[in-house]
Amino acid sequence: MQHVRDLIRLMRPYQWVKNGFVLVGLLFGHGWSDSAQVAVVMQMFMAFCLASSGVYVMNDIHDREADRAHPRKQHRPVASGAVGVREAAIWVVVLCASALLLAASVSVAAVAIVAAYIVLNVAYSNGLKHVAVLDVFLIAAGFMLRILAGTTGVDIDPSPWLLGCGMMLTLFLGFAKRRAEFATLESDPGGENGAMQRPSLDGYSAALLDRLIGISAAGAVIGYAFYSLDARTVALHGTSNLILTLPFVIYGLFRYLFALYRNGAGADPARDLLHDPHLIGALVGWLLVTWWLIA
């Protein structure tokens, strides 16, 4: 039983909250009333849950030596030896193959998007994650593929403004993650653990990351504001009041910045979202008001 728990822990199911980006098209494409469309979007959501778990296991195999030197990551199943490398590799194949099969039952575009996500992360894990700035753009690309999976992959036309907002939001989260890691590195006098964990941090500085975070946050807010006011958005949803949801977006971003700079959060966005009542409140408020306006 403990071994089964280790395999499930290896999948990091709490990180599946990130795959909520797959559901964006269903909400903003008015697809919730079509049970068939809801079913295929949920299939894509599960496909990305399996694919992302496969990627996490792959990363744990690749980073096992560095993880053993980390005070928290050393307890991960592969790093601690609870799950062997060979068994973990088989688990990667099972998870990724299952994801591709699920996507293949939806559409050709869907399986291509999931395959692109897996290939992107293989490239990321095998060197590209060490290139400053490019590393965060690759993380953002993974989130954009999630949005495309829930739109193009299931025949929902994505809004260019919504895609732009999604890109800036994921860049914000990515640079905030690097800022949190950089703060950890700065607090280590020798810097050995931080450098071992994230070599790309050598290409960043606190000042650069602060500027990139500010630009990304501003871009996300402006992109969402333009989306809510766009004539096509008003025509699709039958309301010009979607701008009323903007305060929830701004508060969520500001609260995340507060948690990053005041509380040392940001290293794990999924965990931060699930544990910060203000972020949960902003998300729930945004969802409820959005649903009320467009449903």
Secondary structure, DSSP 8 states (H G I E B T S, - for coil): -HHHHHHHHHH-GGGGGGGGGGGHHHHHTT-TT-HHHHHHHHHHHHHHHHHHHHHHHHHHHHTHHHHHTSTTGGGSHHHHTSS-HHHHHHHHHHHHHHHHHHHHTT-HHHHHHHHHHHHHHHHHHTTGGGSTTHHHHHHHHHHHHHHHHTTGGGT----HHHHHHHHHHHHHHHHHHHHHHHHHHHHSSS-HHHHHH-GGGGG--HHHHHHHHHHHHHHHHHHHHHHHH-HHHHHHHT-SGGGGGHHHHHHHHHHHHHHHHHS---S-HHHHHHH-HHHHHHHHHHHHHHHHHH-
